[in-house]
């Protein structure tokens, strides 16, 4: 299932399927190869999303940047740099909302 999802470019589904592989198989060569391919695909996609989100943020398109970074965070939930970007964007949006209320 993981291989099929990877071939289809469905990284979330691939990660989910990979997590269903029993821990007892973690040393299998096939499983290690699948994990390496999955990690590489996820890493490349996350890097692409972060770059895209950064460009949107610099263009002052905060909501679209936040959406892109959230997609990256869904693929890499442990990534602290992405988490910090989303927190910063949420603070900017909160400040903008506060300024609108004051007007």
Secondary structure, DSSP 8 states (H G I E B T S, - for coil): -HHHHHHTT-HHHHHHHHHTS-GGGTT-HHHHHHHHHHHHHHHHHHHHHHHHHHHHHHTT-HHHHHHHHHHHHHH-TT-HHHHHHHHHHHHHHHHHHHHHHH-
